[in-house]
Amino acid sequence: MIYKKLPITVLLLFILFNGNAQKKEFTYMDLFDLQYASDPQISPNGEWVVYRRMRMDVMKDKSVGDLWIIKTDGSEHQKLTSKDNSELSPRWSPKGDRIAYVSSTDEGSEIFIYWFNTGKSAKISQLPFSPGSLTWSPNGDQLAFTMKLEEKTPVVAKMPKKPKGAKWAEAPRITDRLYHEADGRGYIKPGFSHIFTIPANGGAPRQLTSGDFHHRGKLSWSPKGDKIYFSANRTADWEYEFRNSEIYSIGVENGTISTLTNRKGPDSYPIASPNGKFIAYIGYDDQVQTYQVRRLYLMNVDGSNQRVVSQELDRSVSDIVWDSKSEGLYFSFDDKGNSKIGYITAQGKVKKLADDMGGTTIGRPYASGSFSVSKNGKIVFTKTRPEYPSDLAILNAKAKSPVKITDLNQGLLSYRNLGKVEEVWYKSSVDQRDIQGWVVYPPDYDASKKYPFMVENHGGPILNYGDRFSVEMQLYAAAGYIVFYPNARGSTSYGEEFGNLLYNNYPGDDYQDVMDGVDFCIAKGIAHEDQLFVTGGSAGGIMTAWIIGKNNRFEAAVVAKPVMNWISKTLVADNYFGYANSRYPGQPWENFEGYWKFSPLSLVGNIETPTMVMVGMNDLRTPPSEAKQLYHALKLRKKETVFVEIPSASHGIANRPSNLITKIAHTLAWFDKYKSADKN
C-alpha cells in the first residue's frame, strides 16, 4: 500500500482532509455550497447543452445563476461567458450557431447573443422593461419575446402643490384592478404584457399586440415565420375570467389576430408542428372544481378539428415538444410523487421515457425541473434523487436509461452522511385508498434506538412531495429526527379524482390520511407515541393546525404560514378572487358557516399542544394576520406558544437562504425543547 510509505504527518493530513475517511453530517452552511442545474437547452444537432448553473450567494443571501455549456458526452464543461451578472433563459438558434439569452445590466435585463463559433457575446437590445419568453424565428433572423409596458395609476383627486422644502407624506397608492398585488412581488404596477419582435443582429423592437390585455407565456412561430401562436384572454371580462384563456395567432407583418379556440377553460402553451399542419396545446374544460388534470390537445392550424389526445392519461401534461417528424410530442408529467418524461403519439399512445426529473426546489422535495429535445430525439433533463439536487442527464434516442453527465455537488455531498429516504405505502382508514409517503432516517440510523418522529406536511395542497433532494428533510434528519412526509388525498400525481377529493372538504379526510401514516409508522416501530412532532407550511401549516385541533398526540407543533380563518383569508390574500366555488361553494358572505366549518380557528379551543407559530412579515398569500389569530388565541387561552415573524420574508420563506435556515433552526429549537432526554 502506498500509505505505508508516507510520513506520519502527511498521512494524518491526508486522513484529515479525505472526506471518505469520516463523512460529516449535512449542516446549515452547506446550503451555500450547493449547486444545481436549471433550464437545460440542447443544441439542434444534439452535441451541446447550455444550462443555468445555480448557487446560493452567502453574501447577497439569494440564489444566483449564470450560463454554462457542456458536451452531451460530459466533456468540455465550461462557463459560457466571462460575465458575472445574472444570466438566464438560454435559447439555441435554429441552426445551432448562436445562443440568445437574457442578462442583467446596470440599466436592467437585456437580450444578448452568444456566437458559438467565436465565443463572443453582445447585447442586442435596449429595453425599458425585462423581456421574457424568448423564441427564435424559424430562419433565425428574429427573436420574439414578451414584455410588460407600464401605465399610469388612476387619479382620484388632485392634491394642492406642497410648499417648497415641505416634507409631506408619500402619495397614496391607488388601484382599480382586480389583481393588484402578488406574493413575493408586492404591489403590481399597472400595465399589460405584449408580444414584440427584434432583429437577431440587434435593432429596434417592434410591438405586435396591443390593447388592455395580457399576452404572455409560451410563444411559437409558424414554420414559415409569418405567424406567432400565443395564449391570452382578450375578452371584455378577462379580469373576472381569470381561469380562462384561448389560443390565438398573430400575423408577424400585419398584426392580424385570429382566435383559434373558444371554450370555458384555460388553453395554453401552443406549439406548432414542424410540418406546419397542427398546433398542440394544453388545457381542460373548466368544471370549477378544486383540481383538474391538464390535457394535451391537437387542432389544425386554422383552429379546426380540435381534439383531446391524452384522454387515457389521468395525469397533468406539461412542457410539450414536437418530435422532428410531427408524429408525436415529448412531455413531462408527475406520477406517484415522481416527475417523468414521456412521449405521446398523435393518436394518444403514451410511452414513459425517463424518471426522476426535478431537483430545482432545494428547500423541500416538490416537483420541478425541465427538459429539452434535439432534432434527432436526444433528451437532456434535470435529474434528481434524494441524494442530490438537479444534475444534467442525457437520454439518447432509443436508449433505455439516461446517463448523468454532471456531478455538480461531488465536492460537497460525497463527504456528507445524508439521511436515507424510504418510500412507504399504507391504507387510508377512510376508504382503504393507497396513500404514499416517505420516511427520512437520521444518518447512521440504528433500528434498536428510539428517535423522535416528525411529520412534515406539504403545501398546496394541490402539489406533491416525492423522492427528491431536500435540504429541510436532510437537516431535520441530521438533527436526529425521523421525518415522515406523506402525499395525502388532494395531492397531485395520483389522478384527477384523487386530487379533487378536497372539494368542499378541506381540511377533511386528508387529516385522517396523515394520521393513518403516523399509525403505520408506529406499527413499523419507527415512530413512538410519546415522541411525535408535527409541522408544515402553507397548506401544511393548515394541516398542522387542524391536526393539533383534532388530537393531542403530539409533543409539540410548528405551524408555519397557515390559513386559520377562511373567511378573513379569502378576502385579504393576493389571490382572493380564486377561492369561491372552486374550493367552497359561494363567496364567504354567501356561505359563512361552510367557510368557518373548515377554518382551523374553529378548533383552537381544543389545542393543548405547545405550538410555535411562524410567518413571513411580507406574506401576501397567507397574510400575517392569519398566523396572529392562532398565536393570539393560544395566548388568551394561556397555552404554551411563541410567535416567530420573519422580516422581509414573503410566503416563499425559503427564497432567501438565511430565512430557510431561520425556519429550520427555529423549528428544531422548539421541538428539542419538548424532546425529553429520558425518551431517547
N, C-alpha and C positions, 0 to 999 in steps of 0.2 A: 504493500500500500504506500502511496506517495506521502500520506500523512505522517508515517513513521520517520521520514527524512526531514520534516520541518522542525525548526527550533520551537521550543515550548511556547515562547511568547507569540510567535507568528501563529502557531496552532490555536492558541487561546483567542487571538483576534479573529481568526477565521471562523471559529465557532460562534464568537460573539455576534458577528455580522452576517452569518449564514442563517437566513430565516428557517431553513429546513431543520436546523439543529433544535430550535424551540419556537414554534409558532406562537404569536401573540393573539389575544382576542381583539375583535373589532372595537375601535374607540371613536369618540366623538370627532376628534380631529382628523381621523381617516376620511371623513366625509369630504374634506377639502382636497384630498389626493385622488379621489375617484374621478375617472373619465368615462365617457360613454359616447357611442356613435349615434348620429341622428340624421335623418333625411338623406339617405344614400341615393345617388343617381348614377346608374350605369351608362357607359357610353353606347352609342348605337351599335358599334361593332362588338361590344361585349368584352373589351380588353381592359378598360379602366373604370374605376369608381371614384367619384368625388363625393365627399360627405362632410357633414358638420361635426367637428370634434368638440364635445362639451366638457367643461370642467367647472369646479367651484372656485371662485376667486376669494381667498381668505381676507384680502384687504378691502375689496369692494363689496364683499358679502352678497354675492349674487352669482348665478351661473353665467358663464360667458362661453362663446364658441367661435371658432374660426374654421376655415375650409382646408381639408387635407385631401390628397389624392393617392390612390394605390392601384396597382395592377390586380386583376382578378385572380392571379395566382399567388397573391400575397407579397409580391416583391415591389421594390421602388416606392415604398411608403414615405411620403414627404408632405410638407406643408405646401399648399397651393401657391400662396403669395407671401411676400415679406411683410404684409400689413399686420398691424397689431390691433386694429379696430374689429369690432364685431362683424362677422360675415355670415350670411345665411342665404337660403333659397337658391342653391346652385342648380342650373338647368343647362344640359348639353344642347348645342345646336344640332339641327337635323343631320349634318354631315360629320358631327363629332370633332370639328376643328376649333370650336370656341365653347366657352362656358360663360353664361350670363349669371350674375349673382347680385345680391343686394348687400351693401356695406354701409356702416355708419361713417359719417364725416362730421366736421365741425359745424356744417350747415344742416345736417340731418341725414337721413338714409337716402342713398342714391343707387342707381343701376350701374354696374361695372361689367366689362367684358374681359375675359381672360383668353388670350390666343394660345392655343395648345402647342403649336409648333415652336413659337418663340419664347413662351413663358412670360410674355409681357401682359400687363393689366392696365386698363384705363377706365376712367369714369366717362359714361356717355350721356348722363342726364344732369339736369339742374331743376329739380322738382320742388314744389312748395311743401309737399307732404310725402309721407312714406309710401312707396309702392308695394303692391302685393300681387300674388297670382301670376308671376312671370311665365310667359308662354311664347315659344318661338313660332314664327310663321313657317309654313312647310318648306319654303325655299331659303329660309334663313336670313331674309333681308330686313325683317321687322320683329319687334317684340310687342306683345300685348301685355297689359297689366291693369290692375285696378288701383284707384287712389281716391281717398275721400277729399272732397272740397268743402271747406268750412263755410258757414253762412253766419250772418249776424243774428244775435239773440233778439227776441221780441222786445219792443219798448212799450211799457205801460204808462209811464209817467215821465215828464220832462223835469229834471231837477234844476234848481237855480245854480248859477255858477258860484263855486266856492271862492271865498276871498283868497287873494294871493298869500301863499305861505300857510294857509289853514290846513290842519291835519284831520280831515273828515274820515269817517268810516268808509270802507270799500263799498263800491256799488253793489246792489243786490244781485243775486243770481236768479235769472228769470227763465222759466221754460214753459212751453205749452205742448210738449211732446209726451206721448205715452211712455216711451223708453228713453230715459234721460240720464241714467246712471248705471254703472256696471261695476261689479266687484272686481277689485284689482286695478281698475282704471279710474274710478271715481266719477265725477261729473263728465258727461259726454258732450263735447262741444257740438252745436248744431251743424248739420251739413249732410251731404249724401255722397256715397261712393259711386264712381263712374268708371267706365272702361276707356282705356287710352291705348294708342299705339305709338311707337317711337322707332326711328330707323336704327338698325343694329349697329351702324357705324357712328351713331350719335346724331343729334339734331333736335328739332322741336317736337315735343309730344303733341299728339292730336287727340282731342276728346271725341269719342264716338257716341256715347249715350248722353242723355240729358233728362231733365225732369226731376221732380221731388220723389225719387225712388232710389233704393239702394241696389247697386249692381256689384256683386262680389262673389267670391268663391271660384270654383274651377272654371277656367276658360279653355275652349277647344276650337282650333281653327279647322275649317273645312279643308280637305286635301288640296283643293285648288287655290286656297288662300283668299277667297273672295268673301267668306263669311266667318263670323265668330259665334259660337254657341255658348250660352251662359244661362244661369238660373237667377231669377228675381221674382219679386211680386210688384207688378206695375198696375195693380187695381186701385181704385179710388180709396178703398177702405183698408189699404195694406197694413196700417198700424195695428188694427184690431184682428186682422187675419194673419197673425204672426207665425202660425204654423204652416201657412200656405205659401207655395212658390210654384212657378211654372218654368218650362224650358223655352227660351227664345233664341232666335238667330238675328244677327245684325249685319247688314252689308258693310264691308270694310270701306268701300269707296263712297257709297251713297247714304249710309246711316239708316237704311230702311230696316225697321224691326218687325219680325214676324213672330206671332205666338204659336208655339208648336204643341203645347199641352194645355189642358183646361179641365181640372178636376179639383175637388176639395182634398188637399193634402200636399205635402212637400215633394216636389220634383226637383232634383238637384244633381250635381256632378255630371253634366253632359259630356260625352266624348264621342267624336265622330270616328267611324271605322276607316281604316286606311284605304279601302276601295271606294269610299265616298257614298256608299249606299245607305248606311244605317247610323243612328245615334243611339248609344247606350246611355242609360241614366238610372238613378236610384230614387226610390220614393215609396209611398204607400197611400192607400185610400184612408183618409183620416176618420177613424171611428170615435175620436175624442175619448181616449182611454189612457191609462197610466203608461203602458208600454206597447209599442207596435214595431214589428220587425220591418226593417228597411229592405225592400226587394229590388232586384235587378230587372229593368225593363228595356225593351228594344222598340224602336219605331223607324220608319223610313225618314229620310232627311227632310221631307216636307211635312212631317208630323203624322202621317197616316200609318195605319196598321200597328197601333200601339198594343203591346202585349207583354205580360209578365213572363220572365224566363226562369227565375229562381223559386218558383212556387213550391217545389218539393223540398227546398232547403229552409228549415224552420230556424234560421239564424239571420241576423242582420248582415247585409253585404256592404263593404266599404272599399274605397281605393281601387276602382275598376280600371283595367288597362287592356286595350285590344291586343290580340296577337297580330303578327305582321300579315297574316293571310285573311283577316276579318272573319275567321271561323268561330271565334270564341273570345272569352275575356279572362284575364287573371284578376283575382280579387282577394281581399282579406276578410276574415270572419273570426269570431270568438266561439269556441265550443268547450264547455265544461271547464271554464277558467283558464283556457289556453288559447292564445291568438295564433291563427293559422293562415297560410296562403293556399288558395285553391284555384282551380281552373274550371270554367263552365262553358259548355258549347252553346251555340245559338239556339239549340233545341232543349237546353236545360239540363244536360248531363253534367254532374259535378264530380270532380276528382280532387282530393286533397294532395297538395304538393309538399308542404313543409309545415312543421310545428315550431313553437317557441319564438314567435315574433314578439318583440317588445323590448322592455328594459330601459325605456327613456323616462319613466316616472321613478325617480330614485327613492323617494320617501317611502311609499307604500306600494304593494305589488299589484297595481292596477294595469289594465290593458293599455297598450301603447305601441309605438313602433311604426315602421313603414317599409316599403319595398319598391323596387323599380325593375323593369324588364328591358333587355336589349332586343334588337330586331331578330336575333337568332334564338330567342327564348331563354337566354341566361338570366337568372334572377339574383339580385343582391337584396339582402334584407337585414334588419337589425335583429340579432338573435340574443336571447337571454335565457338564463336558468337561475334558480335560487342562489347559485354560487357566484354569479357575475352579472353586472348590468350589460347594456347592449354592446355587442361587438358586431362586426360585419361578417356575414356568411354568404357564400356563393352556392347556388343550386344550378348546376349545368342542365341544359335541356336533356330530358330523358334520364337524368341521374336519379337514383333512389333516395339519396340523402345529401344534405348540404355539407359544405366544408367551411369551417370558420377560418377566416384569413387574417383576423386581428386578435390581439390579446392585450387590450389597452390597459388592463389593470394587473398584468403579470407581476410587475414590480411591487405591488401592494398586496393583492389578495392571495398570492402564492405564499405569503408569510403571515397570513391571518387564519386563525382557527374559527371558522364560521359554524353557526348552528345548523344542524341537519334539518331539512324540511321534508315532512312526510305527508302524503295525501291520504285522507280518510273519507269514507263514505258511511252514512248511517241513515236510519229510517226516521222520518218525522212522525211523532205520535199523533199529529192532527189527521193525516190522511195516508200515512205509510209511503209518502214520496221519498225518493232517494235524495239526500242532501249531501253536498260535497263541502269539505273543509280541508284545512291544512294545519299541521302541528309543527312548530319550530322548537327543537330541543336545544338546551344550553350546550355550548361546546364541551366536549368531554363528558357528555351525559352519562350518568350512572343509574341504571334502572333500579338499583337497590336503595337509592336515596330518594328522599321526599323533596319535591321542588314546589315553589309557589306557581300557580297556574293563572295565566292572564288571557282573558277573552278580548280580542281586538275586532270590533265591528266595523265593516266598511261603510263608506259614504254612498251618496247617490239618492235614493237606494238603487236606482236603475243603473247599476255599474256591476263590475265583478272583480274580485281578487283572484289570484291564480298562482301558479308555480313560477314566480318571477322574483328577481332580486329585490330586496327591500332593506334599506338602511334601518328603518324603525324596527322591523322584526328582528334584525340581527343584533341591534343594540339592546333590545329587551332581553333577548336570549343570552347575550354576553353578560348581562346583569344577573343572570341566574334564574330567569323565569322561563317556564314552558309557555309558549304563545300559541293560542288557537284562534285561527281566523276562518270563519265559515262564509259560504255563499247561501244565505237563507233565501227563501222564496222572495221574488221581486228582483233577484239578481239577474243580470243578462247572461247570455251564452247557454241557456237551457231551453230556449224557445219562447214564443210569444205568450202562450198560456201561462207558463211559469212566472214570467216577468210581470204579467198583468194581474196576478193574484192579489196585488196590493190595492187594486182599485176599490176605493171606499172601504178599505180595511187596512189602514196604515197609521200607526203600527197595529199589527194584528197577529195573524198566525206565524209571521216571521219571528216573533218573540219566542214562540214555542220551538221553532226550528233551532234557534240559538241554544236554548236551554236543553233541548234534546242532545245537542252536540256536547254540552258540558257533561250531561249524564253519561253519554257514550264514553267520554274520556275518563270519567271516574270509574266506569266499569272496566276499562282497559288498565286501570291502575296508574295512569299518568297524571290524573288530577285528583285532588283530595278536598273533601267538603269543607275542611277548616282552613284552606289556603286558596280561596278563589278571589280573583280580582277581575274587574271589567272596565273597559274603556272603548272609546271610538270617537270619531269626529264627524261633524255634519249629520248625515243620516245615521252614522254610527254613534254620534252623540245623542240623537233622538232615541235610538235603541237602548243605549246605556241608561238614560234617564227613565225609560219605560221599564227596563229590567229591574232597577232598584225600587221603582214604584210598585212593582208586582211581587217582589220577593226580597227577603233579607238574607240571602245565602252568601253574599259577597262580603269580604273583609273590608274592601274599600273600592271606590269608583272614581274615575276621572271622566267627566262629561265635557267634551270639547265642542265648541261652536254649535250648540244644539238649537233646535226649534222647541220651545216649551209651550207655546200658545199659538195654535194655527190661526186663530182669529187676528191676533196682533201681527204675527209674522207675515201673513199673506199680503197685507196691505202696506207694509213698510219695506219689504225686501226689494232688491233691484229687479227681480223677475216676478213682481207682484201680479202681473197680468196673466200669468200662465197656469194658475192653480185651479181656478173654477172649472168644474165638470171633468177635467182630466184626472184629478186626484180625488176630489169630493164633489158631490152634486151641488151646483149653485155657488153663489158668492157667499162670503161669511155672514152677511146680514140676512141672507135668504135661508141659511142652513146653520144657524148659530149652534144648535145642540149637536149637530153632526161634526162640525169643526172642533167643538170643545170635547166631544167624546174621544177623539184621537189625539188630544193635546196632553203631553206628559205632565203638564202642570196640574191636570185633574187628579193625578195620583200622588202629588207631592206630600199630602198628609200621611201617606203610608211609609215614607222613606225614613229608614233608620241607619242606612249605610253611610259611613264617613265619605264625603264627596268633595272632590276638587272640581271647580267649575272654571273652564278656560275659554278665552275667546280673543280674537284679534280686534283691536280697538277701531280698525277701519273696515271691519267686516260689513259688507252690504248685502250678502246673501242670507246669512243668519245673524242679523244685527245684534250688537252687544246687549241691547235691551232684552233680548230673549234669554241670554245667559244670566243676566241680572235677576230676572224673575225667579229663576231657580235658586240662585245664591241668597237673595233676599228672603224668599220663603223659608229656606232652611235656617237662616239666621233667626228669623222670627220664631221658628219652632225650637230654637236652641239646639240644633243638631251640629255635629262636627262637620265643618265646611271651611273652605278657603277659596278665594276668588283670584284667578290669575288673568290679568289683562295684558296683552302683548302690544306694546306701542307700534304704530305704523304698520301693523300686520292686517292684511285683508283676510278673506275666507281661506285663501291658499297660504296658510301659515308657513308651509314648507318652501315657499318661493324664495325666501332668504335662508341660507344655510344656518345662520345663527338662531333664527326663530325656530327652525326644525329642531335644533339642539335644545333650545329652551323648552319646547313642548315635551320632548322625550325625557329630559333631565327632571322636569317638574313632575311628570307622571311617575317616574321611578322613585323620586324622593317621597311622594305621597304614599305610594304602595309600600315602600320599605318601612315607612313609619308604622304600618299595621301588619308587617310580616314578622310575627313573634319568633324569637330565636329558638324557643322550645318546640316550634312547629317544623323545624327543618331537620 
